[in-house]
């Protein structure tokens, strides 16, 4: 039996710039923790627990 090659086509009504912006937002959301960890590593600060990273958010210490 001969195998059939699948062919997918997607209709995208957005412009190329809008599509790129959407994909960028998705990648940023997915990789936010990795980016934050890389920034902290570059700066040399490491939070001890998850609570420390959010405990004073928006509040003066």
C-alpha positions as CSV (number, residue, x, y, z in Angstrom):
1,X,0.0,0.0,0.0
2,X,1.3,3.4,-0.9
3,X,1.7,6.0,1.9
4,X,0.0,9.3,1.4
5,X,1.8,12.5,2.3
6,X,-0.2,14.8,4.5
7,X,-0.5,18.4,3.5
8,X,-1.8,21.0,6.0
9,X,-2.9,24.5,5.1
10,X,-3.8,27.2,7.5
11,X,-5.7,30.3,6.7
12,X,-4.3,33.3,8.6
13,X,-6.2,36.6,8.1
14,X,-3.6,38.6,10.0
15,X,-0.7,40.5,8.6
16,X,2.8,39.0,8.9
17,X,3.6,41.6,11.6
18,X,0.6,40.8,13.7
19,X,1.3,37.1,13.5
20,X,5.0,37.7,14.5
21,X,3.8,39.8,17.4
22,X,1.4,37.1,18.6
23,X,4.0,34.4,18.4
24,X,6.5,36.6,20.2
25,X,4.0,37.1,23.1
26,X,3.4,33.4,23.3
27,X,7.1,32.6,23.5
28,X,7.7,35.3,26.1
29,X,4.9,34.0,28.3
30,X,6.1,30.4,28.0
31,X,9.7,31.3,28.7
32,X,9.2,34.0,31.4
33,X,10.7,31.9,34.2
34,X,13.8,31.0,32.1
35,X,14.3,34.6,31.2
36,X,14.0,35.7,34.8
37,X,16.4,33.0,36.0
38,X,18.9,34.1,33.3
39,X,18.7,37.7,34.3
40,X,19.1,36.8,38.0
41,X,22.1,34.6,37.1
42,X,23.7,37.4,35.1
43,X,23.1,39.9,38.0
44,X,24.2,37.4,40.6
45,X,21.0,37.4,42.8
46,X,19.2,34.2,43.6
47,X,15.9,34.2,45.6
48,X,15.9,31.5,48.3
49,X,12.2,30.6,47.9
50,X,9.4,31.4,45.6
51,X,7.6,33.4,48.3
52,X,10.6,35.8,48.5
53,X,10.2,36.7,44.9
54,X,6.6,37.9,45.3
55,X,6.4,38.9,49.0
56,X,7.0,42.6,48.6
57,X,5.8,43.1,45.1
58,X,4.3,46.6,44.8
59,X,4.9,47.4,48.5
60,X,7.7,49.4,50.0
61,X,10.1,47.5,52.3
